[in-house]
Amino acid sequence: IRTGLLLAPGGEFAFVAFGEAVNQGIMSPQLSSLLFLVVGISMAVTPWLAAGGQLIASRFELHDVRSLLPVESETDDLQDHIIICGFGRVGQIIAQLLSER
């Protein structure tokens, strides 16, 4: 939750991207001005988002999350395993190569 709230605001690169979009004629100057304002405000409220994220996270930490973790007996047989995140074309190729070994 904390990480999500800290990643939510716009960043400095948005100013560069919007400026270049105006230079290339992709975006109107009026829209760019509005988006500059939105990004600037989102950057300004980042400290409050961080504090709010800490408050929300502390409420979750009150609950015992260890009950959500797998029991050791469920993971005892998981030795030398690989987790593939994503099973698109590349993930399938990786899985096939690994299963052949």
Backbone torsions as a table, in degrees:
resi	resn	phi	psi	omega
1	ILE	NA	-46.4	179.9
2	ARG	-61.0	-44.7	-178.6
3	THR	-63.7	-43.1	178.9
4	GLY	-60.0	-42.4	179.4
5	LEU	-69.6	-31.1	178.3
6	LEU	-77.5	-25.1	178.2
7	LEU	-87.5	-12.6	-175.2
8	ALA	-65.8	-41.4	-176.4
9	PRO	-65.9	155.8	175.2
10	GLY	-69.5	167.1	-179.3
11	GLY	-123.9	177.6	-177.2
12	GLU	-61.7	-29.5	-178.8
13	PHE	-63.9	-26.0	178.0
14	ALA	-59.8	-37.4	179.2
15	PHE	-62.8	-41.8	178.6
16	VAL	-66.4	-46.1	-177.3
17	ALA	-64.3	-44.1	-179.8
18	PHE	-67.5	-39.0	177.3
19	GLY	-62.1	-42.6	178.6
20	GLU	-68.3	-35.6	177.9
21	ALA	-63.1	-37.4	176.3
22	VAL	-67.8	-43.5	179.6
23	ASN	-61.1	-34.5	-178.8
24	GLN	-86.6	-4.1	179.6
25	GLY	79.3	14.7	-179.6
26	ILE	-80.8	-29.5	-174.7
27	MET	-132.7	143.3	177.8
28	SER	-75.0	152.0	177.4
29	PRO	-60.9	-32.8	179.2
30	GLN	-65.2	-45.5	178.4
31	LEU	-64.2	-40.5	179.0
32	SER	-61.0	-42.2	178.6
33	SER	-61.7	-42.5	178.6
34	LEU	-63.4	-44.0	-179.6
35	LEU	-67.9	-35.2	173.5
36	PHE	-58.4	-43.6	179.8
37	LEU	-63.2	-45.5	-179.5
38	VAL	-61.8	-45.7	-180.0
39	VAL	-64.9	-42.3	178.9
40	GLY	-61.2	-43.6	178.0
41	ILE	-64.6	-42.5	-179.1
42	SER	-63.5	-34.5	177.0
43	MET	-71.2	-34.3	-178.8
44	ALA	-69.7	-30.9	-177.5
45	VAL	-89.7	1.6	-179.2
46	THR	-54.5	-42.7	178.2
47	PRO	-59.8	-37.4	179.3
48	TRP	-72.5	-34.0	174.8
49	LEU	-64.2	-39.8	178.4
50	ALA	-63.1	-43.6	179.5
51	ALA	-65.7	-41.4	177.7
52	GLY	-64.6	-39.4	177.2
53	GLY	-63.4	-38.7	177.7
54	GLN	-64.6	-41.4	179.4
55	LEU	-63.8	-46.1	179.4
56	ILE	-64.5	-44.2	-179.6
57	ALA	-62.9	-37.5	-179.6
58	SER	-65.8	-30.6	176.7
59	ARG	-69.6	-36.0	177.6
60	PHE	-70.8	-34.0	-178.5
61	GLU	-69.0	-17.2	177.1
62	LEU	-66.0	-29.9	179.3
63	HIS	-85.1	145.0	-178.2
64	ASP	-78.5	104.2	-179.0
65	VAL	-81.7	-7.9	-180.0
66	ARG	-63.5	-24.3	178.6
67	SER	-69.2	-17.2	179.1
68	LEU	-86.3	-14.2	-179.1
69	LEU	-76.4	149.2	178.9
70	PRO	-65.2	146.5	177.6
71	VAL	-75.1	145.9	-176.9
72	GLU	-56.3	-35.7	-178.7
73	SER	-64.0	-25.2	178.5
74	GLU	-77.4	-20.8	-175.8
75	THR	-113.2	2.7	-178.7
76	ASP	-61.1	-35.7	-176.7
77	ASP	-85.1	1.9	-179.0
78	LEU	-94.6	74.9	177.1
79	GLN	-110.6	139.3	177.8
80	ASP	55.8	42.6	177.0
81	HIS	-100.8	158.6	177.0
82	ILE	-123.2	136.2	177.0
83	ILE	-102.9	124.4	177.7
84	ILE	-102.6	116.4	179.1
85	CYS	-91.6	108.5	-176.9
86	GLY	100.5	134.1	-178.1
87	PHE	-129.5	44.4	173.3
88	GLY	-78.6	-156.1	-177.2
89	ARG	-59.6	-48.2	-178.0
90	VAL	-68.5	-42.1	178.4
91	GLY	-60.4	-39.2	178.8
92	GLN	-67.6	-39.3	178.1
93	ILE	-63.9	-43.9	178.6
94	ILE	-61.8	-43.9	179.5
95	ALA	-61.9	-41.2	180.0
96	GLN	-65.7	-44.3	179.0
97	LEU	-62.5	-40.5	-179.9
98	LEU	-69.7	-36.2	-179.2
99	SER	-71.7	-23.7	177.6
100	GLU	-75.2	-19.6	-179.8
101	ARG	-84.1	NA	NA
